[in-house]
């Protein structure tokens, strides 16, 4: 075995051990690391705004508070925009539940006519599986309660972490530069600059994409006469932050609402057609032109990242999967022995 092959095997071995230890740490320390990683990604987007305010002779602490307040206003404004129709949705829920029951009764009747399976047999099948269904439902309900608690904790920690990271960012930079040799200093600065640029372009571009998709969804659903068009349109647009999966999940609720509230099958078909058209526009025109080629990651890597992120950190992990992959690609592309892996991530 040549010396070159030995070095390659050594790199692969060390990388495998590092990835294994990292995955174990990410899973068992997710409550600690998840908000911290998300905060670092957010800081990469917010740093230019803070630097701009500081260039206007505004103090660092006040600059950070202004930027975080701007983010808070955007989040609260979005919540208020959706809240009116969401409250109507909650108020109308008993009526919607009754219509859904009627829809299911009609479905059972149709199954009896087409497949010659009696209603008693269908109800018997449902009854036999009811116990398992409720067991599964209670398990997911408990998980949902836990996820809600984690989300509240997450939302409370992120602003604090963002504030402290932005406040001490120069200190972090100086410590990192002191830990590395002087000949690698410029390389580390270049890596950080490209990482920040990739995350900034992805997050800001994605925000604009979500805004455009929300407008298209709301307009389309309103033209179709679907109830709660604003809430459903914005909600499904927000889910597009999860590539591939989000648009499918986001389209299910509007289709179900159309089935329950409308008497014709043309309405749910119209909703399906709307989301199909928006998805084509988003995938072929909107995202490529706005997000650009900075986050140039192939579909296989994205899907694997989504599955891994979902397995490790749930929905938050799926949302952060793409920017984290972009950061990994930048780091790999600056290490000679890892450049083939960076090329493997590229589209």
Steps between C-alpha positions, in 0.01 A plus 500: 500500500640836397548793735230694314247219551588478868435871541166470322392209720612692808289798395195279430540323836533824697209655311279196569579510873438876510165471321390213729588697816336812356174317422489348850559843654238664277239242602560484875573872544229626262325713764827685553644505147187552287428862607873576502555381141186681383623816672838482324322466164279799584801704611663449158195671349471776762869601523491731193201689644678547832819612324300750293341653811835507679652684200243774571660548844226305681630299795538125459245404766240744364569382143443139600180586686368693197572208264343243732197728546462519120497118483246492785274747316508286183414182692220665701362671188487167319326339798243781519435476126412132538329521838160638388427221257660244732257604775213462251633156413501398868149643549369314195677176592191324649305569180795386287522184710133425432548551126804272509290230666238535225778474242626181662148354508468573129840338440393188689181484293698530177741228609201274571361565152827462309682225690194323647633534855213559741497795738495256793823340375663837451393619845614170647842547341519852641392377843756219501775752425367773731703387802826503309405833344441664838822354637689647209307825529579535870867435428508773235297730725760459774773565245315811383479631858873440539570668167292801604696529823827473307377764253421746781843441651656531152329832427609634839865402464562607139467880557729475804761298310479733199550805722802352678664364182458836326631682809813285537559423131838677489615307805400168339686599182818592690497176701461288185781686322727449802431124496622458143838559340566834331536342152146361524347823629400634158356162401278494811383857430415400142306195621298709745429767235374240251297323769334826600433593139345159425273507807404866443411439137303187584303645792422839342421337166280240668315774687421676172396168342263431791352851463436451127352152552277631782363773270438248219334254740274761659397644163433155353301374800302827514411475130383142559286620791673279759434601860793614716700581184743735678576258784530195271704685238756639745515178705573284194753758372688486831526122467695541175808567716509118517607404145290244308297389804363839611297578189327161517412533870396864452258408220316229695308734731363730224388194301326359808331835571382515138359146530312584821370847418416465129235284334692440178815294444623770262608713797748252658622420149543873444705526822718207386547671163587829671768345721636299207534820294660693789744212556601505132555878514692471826726215389576623149487879516462657846759315711773469232482874422476625859709257706750457217778244477676584828333209679568256219415164661363199314161343575643178647705693757199721586267201548757320716555821698125540554465142623805529725388840634150371565633192676736702720310823567149460357345781297767750611768264369325479163480880478872538580615210280571698180695793655701253709579300185608827334737570791638145484559532125693826547721345769565183298587700188787672689657178628699319230428150632124574525452675163358181338224497765421866423474412131268211589262747669487728198213493254 
